[in-house]
């Protein structure tokens, strides 16, 4: 049985990395040999079982020179050696420049390379050179995995023909019986605290309703470069005593499962795992209708959450108030959101990924 090899920068905690780890664990349990190749070891990484082989592709300190071109050539040769040594049946690359590197280093080795764009393509390929490469080099892929129709539309027709939209498998930790107990008076979000996630928008929206809902708290879980700024910003508002930024947490499910509302405020997203996990727990959710359309795929026409325009604090505040005052609407959205547990169950979605990878190996 030929080996399935995943390739990305690191396993530092993030949506794409979680998908890789969950898929790898599912595949090894079925008897497939799996290797995860990362450029480096990141901070606060996901853990993987001993059955999964882990290989680092970056050059060592001793191999590094003062010449950037020579260093790149050394990295190139090392990665190409890894593909040969691993006897890869297929290479599955994730995110940005990793896709280009996998395609180029495997060129001529007769190893199929599947590329994957996990976010808004215009953000993942953020300048004219990268966008040109994404719309040309990706044509070397045996297949291109995307998350939304909007992401697919970014690519030229000839690349679209070899692309597929595959769901993210739901994290098994978030599969549970529907929680019908009392909910805490909490509005929560989970994620990296940065300008793209735009948690300031949630604070602004909450402050518009905080007088009317003075017994509710807003909790922003996560860490990032904006944490200090957001903490100071919340503290300067009239409602600082109702807004909390406790930092990163390990047991996300336990922390948020009994919350009243989940909110996602991003400017751009692929398929946001934090949102689908919250919804799978039966938490009615509010999300910006951000490119490249992941939240829209989860919510539109399903009566399981509320989409609001990107950057619109007033509309977000109205959505919060609607869910907090209309109990029947809240219950309907809660039960409909919980249905994602079945739609995105890891057994179902991992099987779809497995079938697709095998089809590309032929």
N, C-alpha and C positions, 0 to 999 in steps of 0.2 A: 504494500500500500504506500503510495507516494505521499510525501509530507506536505502539509499545509503550513505556509510560512507567512506570518503577519509582520508588517514593517511599519514603524512609526518612530517619532523622536524619543519618547520615553513613555513610561506608564504612570506619570504624574496624574493625579486625580482630575478627570475631566470626562465629558460625555463620550467622546470618541474612544478614549482609553478604556472606559467601562465596557463599551460594546466589544472591543477587542478581547478583553479578559473574559467576559461572559461567553462569547463565542468560542474562545479557545478552550475554556473549561468544559463546555458542552461537547465539543468535538473530541477531546481526549477521553471523555467518559464513554464515548461511542467507539473508542479504539483507534481513532486517527492519530498518527504521529503529528505533533504540532510544535513549531518553534516560533517564538516571538523575538524578532530582531529589533532592537532599539539603538538609536545613536548613542544614548547615554542612560545613566540611571538618574531619574529625577527625584525631587524631594516629595515626601508624602505619597509614595506610589501605592497603587493597588497591589495586593498580594496575589500570587499565583501558586498553583499546586506544583509539587515536585515533578509531576508527570509532564509538565510543559517545559521544554528546553528554552533557556533564555540566552541570547547572544548579544554582545555589544559590538557595534560596528565602527565606533569612533577610533581614531588612531591614539596610541598611547602618548604620554608626555615625552618619552624617549624618541618616538617617531616624529614628533612635531618639530618643524623648523621655522625659521623667521620668514620663509617664503610662502605666501598664501596659495599660490598656484601649485607648488609642490605638495603642500598639505592637502589640497583638494584632490590632486591626483592620487595621493596615498589613500585617502578615504575611498575614492572611487575603486581602486584596485582591491582594497580590503573587502568592500561590500560585494564586489563581483566574486571574490574567492568564497565568501560565505554562501552565496547562492549555489555554487558548485559543491562545496563541502556538505551542505545540508540536503543535497539531492532533492531540491524543492520540486514538488509536483505543480504547485501554483504559488505565486507571491501575491499577497493582498496588501497593498500600500494604503495608508491613511494620511490624509491632510496635506495640502499645500505642496511645498517643494519636495516632500518625501515621495510624492507620486512621480515627479520628474526623475529623481535619483534612482528609483526602482526601475523605471522604464529604460533609462540609459545604461545602468550597470548590468542589466539582464539582457541587453540587446545582443542578439546572435547566439544566445545560450539555449534557445528553443524551450524556454520556461515561460508559460503564460503568466502575464502580469495583469492583475486586476487593480484598478485605481479606485479611490473613493474620496469624494468631496463631501465634507460633513457639515459645512456651514453655508453662508451666503457666498457664492463663488466670487463675487466682486470684492468681497472682504478677504477671502482666502488668497485670492490673486489680486493684490492691492495696487499694482502699477501696470503701466502699459506693456512692459517686457513680459511680466509674469502672465498677464492676460493673453498676450500673443502665444506664449508657450502653452498655456492651458488649452487653447483652441486649436493647437496643432499637434504638440507632442502627445496629448491624450489619445490621439488617433492610433498610437501604437498599442494601446491597451487591448487586452483580450476582452475586457468588459469594464464598464464604469458604473460604480454604485453611487446612487444619489438618494436624497431623502425626500425631495419634494418636486412636483412638476415645475415650479418656478426655477429651481436650480437646474433642471434639465433644459429649460428654455434658453439658458445662458449659452449653451454650447451650439456649435453649428450642426445642421441636420445630419451630416455624415457621422458625427460623433454621437449624436442623440440615438442613432440607430443601434449602437452597441451599448447603450446605457440601460440601466434598470433601476427602479425605485424599490428599495427594500426598507421595511420598518426597522426601528431599533427594538431589540428584545427587551421586555420589561425586566428590570433587576429582580431576581427571585426573592430578595429580601422584602419586596413590596407587595408580595402576593399574600393576601390574608382574607379572612371572612369580613364581610361588610360591617363596619363599626356603626352601630346604631345607638350608642350611648350618648351621654351629654357631651357637648363640645365646649372647649375652653373659649373664652372671649378673647381670641387671638386672631390677628391677621398676620400671615407669615409669608416669607419668601426664603429661598435657599439658592446660593450661588456665589460665584466670585464677585467681589465688590469692585467694580470698575466702571469706566465711563460707558462702555457698550451695554452692560447690564442695566445701567441707569437707575439704580435704586433710589436716587434722589426723587425721581418721579413718584415713587410709592409714598415717600415721606410727604411730599407736597400734596398728594391726593388724600392721605390720611388726615393731615392737618385741616383739610376742608370739612371733615365730618367728625373730628375728635370732640368738639363741644357736645354734639348730639349723642355721641357714643363714648362718654367719658369713662365707662367701665371696661373698654376694650384697649388692648395693647397691640402695638405693631412690633414684630420681631423679625429682624433681618439677620439670618444665619449665614455665615461665610466669612472669608477673609480676602484680602486683595489690596491693591494700591490705594483704593478710595476709602478704606475703612476709617482711617483717622479723619479724613475730610467729612465723611458722612456722620461720624460720631459728633464732631463739632457742629455740623450743620443742624442735626437733630436737637442738640443741646441748646442751640440759640432760638429754637422755636418755642412757642408758648406751651407746646405739648411734649417737651423733652422727657418728662417723667413717664410718658406712656410709650416711648420708643426705645427699643433695646437692640444692641448689636453685640451679641455674646461671642462672636467669632466662629471659627469652624467647629463642627460637631461630628462625632463618629456615628452615632445611632440616629440618623436622620428620621427614619420611620417613626421611632418612638417619640421623638420630639414634636413631629408635626401631625401625627395621625389624628389627634383629637382637636385640631385647630378648626376654626370656623371657616376661614377663607384662605386660599393661597393666591399670590399675585406674582406675575412675571412682567417685568417692565423693560425688556431688552429692546435695543434699537435694531439689532439683527440677530437671527438665530437660524440654526438648521432645524433639527428636531430636538427640542429641549427636553432632556431626560428628567430634569427636576419637575417640569410641568406634568409630563405624562405619569410620573410616579405619584405626584400629589393627587392627580385625578383618579388614578387607580386605587388610591386609598379612600375614594369617595369624598374628597374635599372639593366643593365647588370653587372654581378658579376663574381668575380674571387675567387676561394676557393682552399685551400689545399685539396688534395684527402686523407683525414685523416681517420683513423679507428674511429668508426666502420661503416663508409660508408654512413653517412647521406648526405653529399654534393654530393656524386656520385649518390645517388638515385634521387636527385633533378635535376642533370645536364646531366648525361651520356646519349649520343645519342639524346638529345633534342635540341641542338643548342641554348641554352639559357644562357650559361655561360661557363667559362673556368676553368678546373681543373688543378692544378699544384702540383708537388710533395711536400710533407711536408718538410719544412726547405729550400726550393730552391728559394733564392731571385732572382737569375738570370732569371729563367723561369717565375717567377711572374712579374718581370720588363718587360719582353718581352710581356707577356699577357696584361699588362697595356698599353704598347705602341701600341699593335695591336688594342685594342679597341678605343684608342684615335686618331688613324690615319685612320682607315677604317670605315667611317661613315655608309656605307651600312651594314657592319657586325654588327656594334653597334645597328642599327635600328632593324635588324633581331633578335638579341639576346634580345633586349628590349621588343619587342612584344611577343616573345616566352616565356620570363620570366613571363610576365604579365598573361599568361594562368594559372599560379598556383593559381590565384584568384578563378578560377572555380574548379580546381582539389582539392584544399584544403579549399574550402569554409566551414565556421564553421557549417552551416546547414547540409551539407553533412557529414562531418567528425564526428560531435557530434552525428548524428543519428547512425553512424556505432558504435561508442562507446556505445551508449545507448542500441542498439540491442545486443551487445556483453555482457554487464553487465547483462542484463535481462536473457540472455541465461545461464549465470553462476549461477543465483539465483534459477534455477529450480532444 
